[in-house]
């Protein structure tokens, strides 16, 4: 493989700027309040860019494009649901959560319900959600670097973890805030410019491929040789002949092979298949077989419809439970600033998610070979050089790679701060030294898992973390903010039931993938079952345990819902003063935007 020197230069530039911004900001970080909350003085617009920066993950930049490329219109819900989740945050959570005065999700649970045991339980699920979210980011980093240069898959995770750990270790939340805001604009630029350039290339030079409305499978635009790296089960929709070297259906294959309509075949890793120009592309079993089916939403029965509804529910409510997103609202000076931040995030995400859809459609035409290997997450990385061979394509690819690398860094930074924050305050006294030790621990574990575990589709893995967040923290936050009868027993029971169902589904899904894909839709997308179960459990158990209801619940609710100028907010500042009011407001009291 010829390395893309432009892409290597882009990664080096992003890494250097990230290190500089983190180092510069870390010089102002001296106290635990700096490391956990950035002293609660982050301005709304900068905080919004930082939230968008850490929220737009590898699943957004690579995975959504890959899913639209392979699964078609049904995958549009990923971008829609991920953005709409912030609407729910804006309406129900962001301002009251900030007024609660908490500094982490477990701290909110303890402050609202008065249970140290519930706080420990929440800490466990913060770590679980963080690992489910972080491991696929690191694996995607390995895929990205291996796509542009001849390096092993473990190099990407090591580079990302090393750089992120240095930044978080040096300044925590104060250090990464500016970094994440910068990285959002990098990611937006990394998709916006290539999208417009490739659209222009398509409009001026698109010839030879059938229309996407045809009742035919995609075809290879040129002679192509495809090498399978993981076991795949493929199905031909029209007769196709190719040259194969490796193992197909458990038998040696060394020569000409013909597959006929409807036949399913298992291709072993290491098998190469050479297809001629115009040959129909065999697809992975279960994916839309033809372009017309790819364009048609929900034509695969009730189970697929329920799976889509379950996905929408997980994305919409899961955003309210993602610890690394919620922790950023604690950095705002007050509830009004938190609400304004959320509104800005909606605008930034709505703009970004326009572009993966376009790139997914173009990938269907120009890189169909990825449907054979089932490595659809690489579509956005290979598309520029396929559509625009030469230096221009390499530069566009380098821009996208730089954006992808920024996504890995920003999301990993937020997750690492979130995990290290709860570990340092729960397992230690919360000093700066404790935070730094927790940072190293929180970095080593996901790095080891990313290297040892087999890679999965990024969006599927991240989708499971959304389902876990929606089934655990979302009920506790919503009912904790809006229902006075919530008890810590009910909250704990809901977390155990909802989280247990999602984790059981995740285990069954892994087993199913290795034993014939027998799992029903609710195992792949469990939120439609686990979220209602969690809410019902919280409600019923709370009603049955009213004796455990906090005595000062009315005062706590007043604090969360009263307008900021009334002055009811009292921050739970275990670690000394967390705000510098003279920096957070103008002389007349207006909040800096």
C-alpha positions, 0 to 999 in steps of 0.5 A, a space after each residue: 500500500 502506498 501511504 497517503 502523505 497528504 493524509 499523514 500530514 493532516 493527521 500530524 497537523 491535527 495532532 500538533 494543534 490539539 497538543 498545543 491548545 491542550 497545553 496552552 489551556 492546561 496552564 490555567 488548570 490548578 484545582 480540582 474544579 478546573 479539572 472537573 468543571 472548568 470552574 463553571 465559566 465556559 461561555 455558551 457558544 464555545 461550550 456548544 461547539 465543544 459539545 458538538 465536537 465530542 458528540 460527533 464521533 466516529 459513528 457520525 463521521 464514518 459509521 453513518 455514511 457507511 450505514 447509508 451506503 449499505 442499508 439505504 434510507 432506513 439509516 437516515 434515522 441515525 443523524 435525525 435521532 442523534 440531533 433530535 435528542 438535544 431537543 429533549 435535552 433543551 426542553 426537559 434537562 439542560 437548565 434544571 440539571 445545571 441548577 442542581 449544582 452537581 458536577 457529575 451524573 452520579 453526584 446529581 443522583 446522590 444530591 437529588 435522592 440522598 443515597 451514596 449507594 445509588 451514586 456508586 451504582 451510577 458510577 459503574 454505569 458511567 464507566 460501562 457507557 464510556 467503554 461501550 462508546 470509547 472502544 469503537 472510537 479507538 478501533 475506528 482510529 485503527 481502521 483509518 490509519 490502516 486505510 491510508 498507510 501500511 500499519 497494523 490496526 493497533 497503531 491508531 488506538 495507541 496514537 489517539 490514547 497517548 495524545 488524549 491522555 496527555 491533554 486530559 492529564 495536564 488540565 482535564 475539562 479546562 484543557 479539552 474545552 478549547 480543543 473540542 470546540 476547535 475540533 468541531 469546526 475541523 470535522 465540519 470542514 472535513 466533510 463540507 469541502 469534500 462533499 461539494 467537490 465530489 458533487 461537482 465531480 459527479 455532476 460533470 463526470 458521472 457515466 456508466 453506472 445504473 441509476 439508483 432507482 433500478 431494480 438491480 444490484 450495484 455494479 463494479 465501475 472498473 475491474 476490481 480485486 477484493 480481499 476479505 479480512 473478516 468472515 462474511 456471508 454473501 448473496 448474489 442477486 444476479 449470476 456473477 462470475 469471478 476469479 477467487 483464491 482462498 476458501 469459500 463455503 469451507 472449500 478451497 477456491 483457486 480459479 473461476 467461480 460462478 454464483 447464481 441467483 439467490 445463493 448464499 456463500 460464506 467467504 473466509 478471511 484472506 480470500 481474494 475475489 477478482 471481478 470484471 467491470 460491470 459485474 453485479 456486486 454480491 451483497 452481505 446477507 440481510 442488506 438491501 439486495 438491489 438499489 430500488 430496495 435500498 431507496 425504499 424505506 421499511 420494506 422488510 417486515 414488521 420486525 425491521 419497523 420495530 427495530 427502527 422505532 427502537 433505534 429512534 427511541 435509543 438515540 432520542 432519549 439516550 442523548 439525555 443519559 450520555 455522561 460525557 455530554 451531560 458533564 459539559 452542562 455543569 461547566 456553564 455559569 447558570 441554567 440560562 446559559 445551559 439552555 442557550 448552549 443546547 440551542 446552539 448545539 442543535 444548530 451545529 449538529 443539524 448543519 453537520 448531519 447534512 453531509 454524511 447522507 450525500 457521501 453515503 449515496 455517492 459511495 453506493 455508486 463509486 466504492 461498491 466493493 466495500 459491500 463485499 468485504 462488509 467494511 462499509 465504515 471505510 467508504 468515506 475514506 476511499 471515496 475521494 481517491 476513487 472519484 478523483 484519482 491523483 493528487 486532488 483526490 489524495 488531498 480530499 481524502 487527507 481532509 476527511 482523514 484529518 476530520 476523522 482523526 479530530 473526531 477520535 480525539 475529541 470524543 475520546 477526550 470527553 469520555 476520558 474526562 467523564 470516566 476519570 471524573 467519576 472514578 477520582 471523586 468516587 474512589 478517592 478524595 477528588 484531588 488533582 492527583 486522584 484525577 490524573 491517576 484515574 485518567 491513566 487507568 481510564 485510558 489503559 482499559 479501553 485501549 486494551 479492549 480496542 486492541 484485543 476485541 474484534 472490530 465491529 461496525 462503529 454505529 452498531 456499537 455506539 448505538 448500544 451505548 445510546 440504548 444503555 444510556 436511555 435505559 439507565 440515566 434517562 429515567 433517573 434524570 427526567 423523573 428526578 427533575 420533574 417528579 417529586 415522588 422519586 426515591 433512590 430505591 426506585 431509581 436504583 431498581 430502574 437502572 438495574 432493570 434497564 441496564 441489565 436488559 441492554 447488557 444482556 441483549 449486547 451479550 446475546 447479540 455477540 453470541 448470535 453473530 458467531 452462531 448464525 445470526 439468530 437473534 431477533 430485532 429486540 436483541 440488536 435494538 433493545 431500547 423499545 423494550 428496555 426503556 419502558 421497562 426502566 421507566 415502569 420499574 422506577 415508577 412502581 418501586 418509587 410508589 412502593 417505597 415512599 418512606 425513602 423519599 428525601 425529606 427536602 425534595 421540595 427545596 431541591 426541586 425549587 432549586 432546579 426550576 426557579 429562574 436563575 436571578 432568584 438566586 436559589 442555586 447552590 453548587 455542590 462544591 466539594 472541592 472548593 470554589 468552582 466559579 469566578 463570577 467576575 469572569 463569568 459575567 459582565 458588570 451588569 450581570 449579563 452572561 458572556 456568550 
